[in-house]
């Protein structure tokens, strides 16, 4: 999948993105810690990010999980990630997880990236249903989901463990209509 706009692109992570990815994770550590602790912990050094990228590209090749970088066209830096995970081939369903660095927020990059990723999931992977699981306090993420046609389905009690906390999360879904 590729998306290229004037200001950013959406593409598969490359080994040369390791330094930029690690820098993004570290500089946004507080922002990502609550909802993406695993992704954050796997990218705390350039070497960690190289291993992460290698693993993620193998998952794409095996069609297990799809991780894409949102890259700033000006600098070439990784600005964020979109991950299509928890793919169930029998249900034809997948779940999006995503993050964007603070300095790139508010530009519409994530909304446009999710739009491209959902088109890819429906048309190329032939999924029928997509989910996003969001904490109710993450208003920006809720707006991204809604702008892309996702609808609130229900509260998932005790869904997300973060440190010593267990959080209720909100489930948003989108069904593919041909």
N, C-alpha and C positions, 0 to 999 in steps of 0.2 A: 504494500500500500504506500502510495506517495501522495502528498498534498503539498503544493508550493504556492504561497501567496507572496505579496510584496515584502512582508516583514518576517514571516516565519515559514518553516517547512515541517512536515511530519514524515519521519522516515525510520527505518530500522537502525538501531544502535550499531555503531562501528567501533572496533578496538581503539581507534584514535579519539573516541569520545570519552574515554575513561577519566581523564583528568578533569574535563569539564563537568561530567556527571558527578564525580566525587565532590567537586567544588560547590555544585548546586545543592547537593544533599547537606553538606556541612554548613554552608551559609544559611540554609533554611531549616536547620535541625529542629528548632523549637516548633516551627510551623508544621513539619512533617511527622514529628515524634508521636503525636496523639493518634493519628489515623493510619500512618504508614511506617510503623516502627521497624518492621522487617526489612522493607526496601531501604530505609535509612541505614540500618545496622549493616547491610550488605554493601554499602558504598561509602565507608568512612575513610577510605584511602584510595589512591589511584590503582594500586594492586587489587584491592577488593573490587573496584569497579570493573577492572579488566576481566576478573573471574565472573562477575555478575553479567557482563555483556556476552561473554562466551556462553554461559549457561542459558541466557535468554534467547540467543540466536539458535542454539540447539533446540530449545522448546518450540521456536517458530518452525524450524525445519521439520520437527516431529508433529507439528500442528497440535501441541498441547496447551500452549499459552502464547500470546502475542504481545510483545512489549515494543512500543514505538517511542521515539524521542521527538519532542517538540523542540526545534532548533531555531535560534535567532539567526536570521539570514545575514544581519550586519556583522556579527562577531563569530558566527559559527558555533556558539556555545549551546549546550543543552539547557533549555529553559524549563522543561518539564517532561513528564512521562504520561503515557496512556497505556494501561495494561488491560488486555482482554483475558480474563482468567476464569477458573471454575467452569470450563466448557464441558457441557454434558451433551455428548453426541446423540444419545437416545432422545432426550427432551429437546434437542436443538436449541440449547440455551447457553448464554454466557453472561459474565458479569464484568463491568468496567470498574477499574480503580484508576485514579489519576491524581497528579500533583503538578503544580506550577510554581516556580519561584516567585517570591513576593514582588520583585522588581518588574515582572512581566504581567502581573495581575491587572485586570480592568481593561484589557485591550481587545477582548473577544477571542483570544487565541484558543482557549480551551473549548469554548462553545463551538467554534468552527472545526477544531480537531475532533471533538466527539461526533460531530455531524459526519465527517469523513470516515471515522472509525466505525460508526454504526452502519453506514452504507457498505463498507467493506465486509463487516460481519454478516449482514443480511445477503448481500449479492455474491460475494466470493466464498464465504464459509457456509452459506445457506442456513444460518441460524434463524430461528423463528421468534425468539424472545431474548431480550437483553435486560439486565438488571444493574442498578446502581444502589449501593447501600451507603447511606449518609447519616451522620449525626444531625439531629435537629438544630444544633447551634451553628452548623456550617451552611449559612445562608447563601454564600456564593456558589457552593456546589449544588445546592437545591435549585437555584436559578438556572444553572447550566443544564441540569437534568430536565427541568420544565421547558426551557427554550428548545430542547431537542425532542420534545414530545413524550418524555417519560412521565408517568403518572404515579402518584403515591398509592401504595397498595396496603401496607400495614406497618405497625411497629414491631420490630423483632426484639423481644425482651432478652436482655443479658447476652447480646450478640457479639460484642467486641470487648476483648480484654486488652487493657492498656496499663502497663505497670501493675499497680495494686487496684485499679478501678475496673469495674465491669459496666459497660455502657449499653443502654438500649439504642438501637439504630432504626432508621426509617428505610423501608424498602420501596424503591421506585422501579417500575417496569415499563418496557415498551415492546409491543407485539408488532411483528412485521406484517404489513398488509400489502399484498400484491395487487 
